Amino acid sequence: MVMYHEIIIFTPIFALLIGFIVSKTLKKRKRSAKSIYKLIDDLEKKYIY
């Protein structure tokens, strides 16, 4: 009976932790992609125009 009680308590905590980690990594990817596009635009302006 004690095991079921621990599972009920800790499952939402682990789910929130995993969701938080996933959201942080997705935000970092968006920022890095944005900075890469900015770098490409700057290089195009410098060497093409």
C-alpha positions as CSV (number, residue, x, y, z in Angstrom):
1,M,0.0,0.0,0.0
2,V,2.9,2.4,0.7
3,M,4.3,1.9,-2.8
4,Y,1.1,3.1,-4.4
5,H,1.1,6.2,-2.3
6,E,4.7,7.0,-3.3
7,I,3.9,6.5,-7.0
8,I,0.9,8.8,-6.8
9,I,3.0,11.5,-5.1
10,F,6.2,11.3,-7.2
11,T,4.8,10.8,-10.7
12,P,3.5,14.4,-11.1
13,I,6.7,15.7,-9.7
14,F,8.8,13.8,-12.3
15,A,6.4,14.8,-15.1
16,L,6.7,18.5,-14.2
17,L,10.5,18.1,-14.0
18,I,10.7,16.5,-17.4
19,G,8.3,19.1,-18.9
20,F,10.4,21.9,-17.5
21,I,13.6,20.4,-18.9
22,V,12.0,20.0,-22.4
23,S,10.7,23.5,-22.4
24,K,14.1,24.9,-21.5
25,T,15.8,23.0,-24.3
26,L,13.3,24.1,-26.8
27,K,13.7,27.7,-25.8
28,K,17.5,27.4,-26.2
29,R,17.1,25.9,-29.6
30,K,14.8,28.7,-30.8
31,R,17.4,31.3,-29.6
32,S,20.2,29.5,-31.2
33,A,18.3,29.2,-34.5
34,K,17.5,32.8,-34.4
35,S,21.1,33.8,-33.8
36,I,22.2,31.5,-36.7
37,Y,19.7,33.2,-39.1
38,K,21.0,36.6,-37.9
39,L,24.6,35.5,-38.6
40,I,23.7,34.3,-42.1
41,D,21.9,37.6,-42.8
42,D,24.9,39.6,-41.6
43,L,27.3,37.5,-43.8
44,E,25.1,37.9,-46.8
45,K,25.0,41.7,-46.4
46,K,28.8,41.8,-46.0
47,Y,29.8,39.6,-48.9
48,I,27.0,39.7,-51.4
49,Y,25.8,43.4,-51.4
